């Protein structure tokens, strides 16, 4: 199988996983283990079958790196554990060559969606103020979650981050398709 087809298959499956995760996150505000656990395993098996042991090891590294980046935000109180597991699964499925691209696209889409959410709820000024408070808090307290400005506070705006993960993965999938076309 040509390398572009392998890339499209792997990132396409990562997009399916992220899309299901986003759907669940929107509906229930949770990303289920029945999705993330088997997706991590499927990613490792897929890379083993398509590229051998080395490819599987790189997929495991991709999942670990992707999950570790989101883990930092989870520890700081900004994301849920499902987001960490979903990004780990996406990393395992997509592979090491796409993790940086997916993480960057996800972060950018998360920012866009956060601004849209704040604007739609007429809370942009409050949100920007909260960002300043969080910067000061984490600058002095490290990763310890803020007592009020964290993902468990239902009174604050909370973005189902599975949407951003799916959008970031979708952008990466589009770049793979564009490379195939050229």
Order of alpha helices (4+ residues) and beta strands (2+ residues): alpha-alpha-alpha-alpha-alpha-alpha
